[in-house]
C-alpha cells in the first residue's frame, strides 16, 4: 500500500505530471525542464527527487550533465501501469500539447549560453 500511495502522490502535482509527459519524449537535464516549465531550479530538483523516490524517473550522469529519464517500471507494478497509461493520457490537454510542441527547441546548449 505504501508504494501505491507514494506513486499516486508523486503524480498528483501538475508540474510532476508535465515532467513525466516531457520525459516520454526525450531525456532532459534540470535546466531544460526548468526552461520548459518556467519554474525555479530548486523547484524542478525537488519535483525530480519526488518522482525518483516513487520509482518513476532515474538519472544518468554524462560529464557535467545529469540526464533524467523515465524508468522502465520494473520497480513496481504501479509504476509500470501508470507510466504505460500516461503515454495516452493528457495528450488532448492544451497546456501539455503546447509544451510538447516547444520541446524540440528546448536545448541545454542554448540555455547555457543565456
N, C-alpha and C positions, 0 to 999 in steps of 0.2 A: 504494500500500500504506500509506503514512504517514497518509493521510486516513482510510482504513478503520480503522486501529488507533486513531487519535485519537477517532473517533466511538464505537467499541466501549469504549474506556477511559472515556470520558465517561459512558456508560450503565452502567458496572459498579458504581457506588455506589448503594445503596438510596435514599439521600436525593435523589440526582440523578434517579433513576427516578421518585420521588414528585413531584418538581418538574415533570417532563415531564407526568405524569398531571394535575396541577393546572392547568398552563398549557393543557392541551387544553380546559379548561372556561372559563377566563377569564384575562385579563391580570391580573398581580399585581405589587405592589411588594415590596421586600425585607421590610418589616415584616409584610406579610400571609403571606408564605412562612414567615418566622420563627415567626409565631404558629401556623401550621398544623403545622409540623414540630417545634416546641418545641426548637429549637436556637439557638445564639448567632448574632447578626447577622453577625460576621466569617465564620462557617462558611457561612452562606447565601450571602454575597457571593462566597466562594471557589468554592462549587459553581456559582453562576451564571456566573462567569468561565470555568470549565472547559467548561460547556455552550455558552457563547457562542463560545469558541475552536474548538470542534468544529463550529460551524455549526448547532447545534440550537435555540438561542434568540437573540433580539436584544432590544433595548430601545428605548423611545421616551420622551423626556423630556416631561413635562407640568407646567410650572411647577416646583414644588419636588419633584414626584414623578418617579420613574423607574419606568416600567411595563415589565415583562418579558413576552414572548410567544414562542410557538413561531415558528420561521422557516417559510417556505413550502417549504423543502427544495431550493431551486434551486441552492444552493451545491455540492451533491454528490449523486450518485445514492444513496450510502449513507445520507445524512441523510434524503432523500426516502423511501426504502424503509422505514427504521426508524421514522420518525415515522408513516408510514401504518400499519405493523403494530402499533405501540404503541397506536394508537387502540382496538385489540381485545384487546391483551394486558393481563394483570393485573386485568381487570375483576372477576374472581371472587376476588381476594385480599381477605381480611377487613380487613386493615390499610388497604389502598388504598380499599376501599369505605367504611369508617368515615371516613377523611379526606375523601373526596369528599362525603360526606353533610354534614359540618361546613362545607364550603367556602362555601356561600351566607351563612353567619353570620359569616364572617371578612371584616371590612371595615376598611379603613385608618382610617376616621373614628372607629370605636370604639376601635381600638388606640391612636391618637394621643391619646385622652382619658384613657388609663390613667395 
